[in-house]
Amino acid sequence: MRLLLNINNIYAKKSLGQNFITDRKFLKKIDDHIKTSDNNILIEIGPGKGALTELLLKNNFKKLYLIEKDYKLSKILKARYKSLNNVSILNYDALQYDYSNFSKEKNVIIYGNLPFNISTKLLIHWLSSEKWPSFFDTMILMFQKEVADRITAKHNNKKYGRLSVLVQSRCKVKKLIDAPASIFSPKPKVSGAVIKFEPIKDYRNINFLKLENLLQKSFSSRRKKIKNTLNDYRQFLLKMNIDENLRPENLSVAEYCSLVKLIG
């Protein structure tokens, strides 16, 4: 009982990028986007004190996995949910966990209020799977607003960049909810946003690592034109009838994927 009572006395660790959701009105908004069935395998990244977990538990699912790096919190969550056979608490770093454990599962949904300090790295880790579509069917994740804007940006937009192309080459993305800083405890310096990700197959045969390298070169200097940043590939730009006087943010996801495929 003491373990359960002490969860509210645990303070967020800055080193883990922890910011707990405490606003009930915001949780209600998230709840509106939780759609699950008896066939779903649910994975929650960084459940923290269990605010989102409690919403997930109200829905139907086959199995719920909570991946929590903080040892104290994972211990408390284990005590809280020990009577639930379909809930497993995994005391792991989400960046180090082996997600191939879910490769044979179907209807996997990932939820998470991701720690802002690892969110982008974790997202790219999931998207870089050689096998695509990967182990998940849907992801609903919280990001720092600035990162969320980059993820969802379309070409010809100043916020469009390397991250936009990488993510959109793998998933259909949609911003669901804005998350003001006031909903968190402790209150961060920045706001957040919740994004929905659904895998697409349009570019499944593209080498993700080669695309990543191409984008690194293309966006190495946003002010320069692609005839400079992609100087090594001017023959391919010409072959694709792409104006080499364009800037990196002017090329669409489809054009970048076609270019990397042509380069081989």
Buried (B, 14 or more C-beta within 10 A) or exposed (E): EEEEEEBEEBEBEEEBBBBBBBBEEBBEBBBEEBEBEEEBBBBBBBBBBBBBBEBBBEBEBBBBBBBBBBEBBBBBBBBBBEEEEEBBBBBBEBEEBEBEEBEEBEBBBBBBBBBBEBBBEBBBBBBBBEEBBBBBBBBBBBBBBBBBBBBBBEBEBEBBBBBBBBBBBBBEBEBBBBBBBEBBBEEBEBBBBBBBBBBBEEBEEBBBEEBBEBBEBBBEEEEBBBBEBBEEBBEBBEEEEBEBEBBBBBBBBBBBBBBBBEBE
